[in-house]
Amino acid sequence: MSMGDVVLRDADRPGDLGWVVMAHGELYAREYGWSVEAVTARIVADFAAGPAHDRAWIAELDRRRVGCVFCVHEDASTARLRLLLLDPVARGLGVGRALVRRCVAHARDAEYGRLVLWTNAPLDAARTIYLAEGFRLVAEAEHDEFGVALLGQDYELVLTA
């Protein structure tokens, strides 16, 4: 998929997974003061060792990595959207929405019944995308996993009629 100079591709090149960890660590520390690198590294390591049907995509702008999303197996009927990230240089171009749509399409193609995700209340742009794509908020709970008090949110998208 291409949007001008933006391309979505499989996250299968050397350095892609390391970039995901680094980009999450740097961006969330800079923009929110959160410490997410260890959590992200565990998710990426689980992905790398996980089932072959788990997928991840990288968004590139002018051949530079600017975004990512993962779709991983949760259980027999559920996939989980993970690690959606967009570099500020790519915001406003529809890249975040394209990444989410790629994940949703994969979950549908893989015949999952639902797609779930966990995010945090301050991430307004991501929440706007999730709601526009049909996800609904199903639960909220406070946590301090990233070193600060946050409101975690669980969303769900039913993929079957």
C-alpha positions, -999 to +999 in steps of 0.1 A: +000+000+000+013+034-009+001+069+001+024+093-019+058+088-004+043+066+024+046+028+021+032+001+045+053-031+045+058-062+065+081-057+095+106-083+082+138-064+076+169-064+098+165-037+124+127-034+122+120-049+156+148-030+172+135+002+157+100-005+172+115-008+207+137+023+203+110+044+187+085+036+215+111+043+242+121+076+227+087+089+217+068+081+248+096+095+271+098+127+251+060+133+246+046+119+279+074+112+303+066+075+303+091+046+306+077+021+280+109+005+266+110-026+288+073-033+282+077-028+245+108-050+244+089-079+260+060-075+235+085-075+206+104-105+220+071-124+223+062-115+187+096-126+174+091-160+191+054-162+185+032-180+159+039-175+122+004-161+117+012-131+139+020-101+118+036-066+121+039-037+097+062-008+093+052+025+077+079+043+058+080+079+046+107+085+020+122+052+030+125+061+067+106+042+094+078+064+108+052+040+122+042+005+131+015-018+143+013-055+153-015-080+151-010-110+174-029-141+184-047-138+217-068-170+216-087-191+191-112-164+184-093-132+193-064-112+179-048-082+196-037-050+180-004-039+196+023-013+195+006+013+172+031+041+169+035+071+145+064+095+144+053+131+146+067+137+110+040+114+096+010+126+116-019+140+097-012+120+066-036+091+073-008+067+082-021+058+116-055+049+102-039+029+074-019+009+099-050+002+120-069-008+089-041-032+078-043-048+112-081-051+111-080-066+076-054-092+086-075-102+117-106-106+094-086-125+068-073-148+096-109-154+106-107-141+141-141-132+157-128-101+174-098-077+176-089-062+210-065-036+221-052-018+252-043+018+253-042+048+276-066+077+280-041+105+271-036+090+236-064+110+219-053+106+183-051+068+185-085+067+203-100+088+175-088+062+149-100+032+169-135+047+174-137+057+137-128+021+127-156+007+149-138-003+181-158+003+213-145+009+248-152-021+270-132-015+302-110+011+320-086+006+349-059+027+366-023+015+364+013+027+368+030+004+345+049+032+328+060+050+360+031+074+362-006+070+371-026+064+340-061+052+329-057+021+308-085+014+283-096-018+267-113-017+233-129-043+212-139-047+175-163-075+167-152-089+133-181-114+126-217-106+120 
